[in-house]
Amino acid sequence: MKREIRAAARTAGFDQVGFAPAAPPTHAEAYEAWLANGYHGEMGYMAREDSVRRRLDPREALPGCRTLIVVSLLYGSTPPRTTAPGRRAADRTDASRGRRLPVVARYALGRDYHDVFEERLDALSAAIEALAPGARTKRYVDYGPVLERDHAQRAGLGWIGKNTMLLHPDLGSYFMLGELLTDLDIEPDPPFVHDRCGTCRRCIDACPTEAILDGRLLDARLCISYLTIELRGAIPEELRPAIGNRVFGCDICQEVCPWNSDAPGPDRPPFAARPGQPMPPEDMVAWAEELAALAPDEFRARYRGTAFSRPGRDGLLRNLAVGLGNSGESGVRPILERLRADSSPLVREHARWAIDVLPG
Ligand code: SF4
């Protein structure tokens, strides 16, 4: 059964598959301390009592759960078109390829990875149903900031690095995780027990907002990914200069990791754009002009099925205003003046800030 499920996971298109016992995660205490410290920021859903219960015990998510099938999808180490390959992270927001280039996280240019995982996990679930009629399954994508990595480590997929990402010695960390919970009793894989970070602390030192804490903890409130994607309100002013031109997510703690220097890319990028899917412009001014002209329903139609729909029009324009202010180019002033009159108070406030920080 285990061999056949593993084969089915490969057929469904997953790169890694491992089996973990449905037991409370090893890092449960660390997770509770993380929440108690408020490091989750505005992601209140993580601290909800029912949600914490589920995260602390998969059997709360699927009664009778015996096994977690943990899968991964490599999305590739190739820098997105908006970063300069081979340059140090600190250089990536300078003028190496233009101060007006919008830098976005590698996974984001294309389809929303949630949709891809859900389709493939549903295919795996159907294969399991055919193998074991009556078996119950429940899929998860983004099960939690710490805990899905905890289960992945127990399933043998890698170790949790100091940057809090899951790392594999051959694959690096440019992959996403998903889980299928099942009531089938399947022998667990051996856990990944080695810590290959050693004395390295490149990710901690490289993080421009000092979001990575000792003890493999991330203060999400300082993380550029959180600030540009999850945060709904204003980005704290003191953090805006450090964001540079990263207008959606951040890969710095992965870019500097030595385990990613030779990490392979996938044969076929799993989150590749659908035919005809629009790509955001490679210029912050052009992107901001496009977004500023879109009504909310037009934005939703244009960005449906992409990761950019998460922060929404106003969130993206907020981020672009910060990036434009950080560009230091006086030529971006006209679009910022336009954003200063935007219908969104959030966008207006960030545009005012950006205009203030532009030179003369
Ligand atoms: Fe570990 Fe160094 Fe990679 Fe950070 S950069 S995750 S410390 S190996």
Boltz pocket constraint, residues with backbone or C-beta under 6 A from the ligand:
constraints:
  - pocket:
      binder: B
      contacts: [[A, 161], [A, 162], [A, 163], [A, 164], [A, 167], [A, 196], [A, 197], [A, 198], [A, 200], [A, 201], [A, 202], [A, 203], [A, 204], [A, 253], [A, 256], [A, 257], [A, 258], [A, 259]]
      max_distance: 6.0
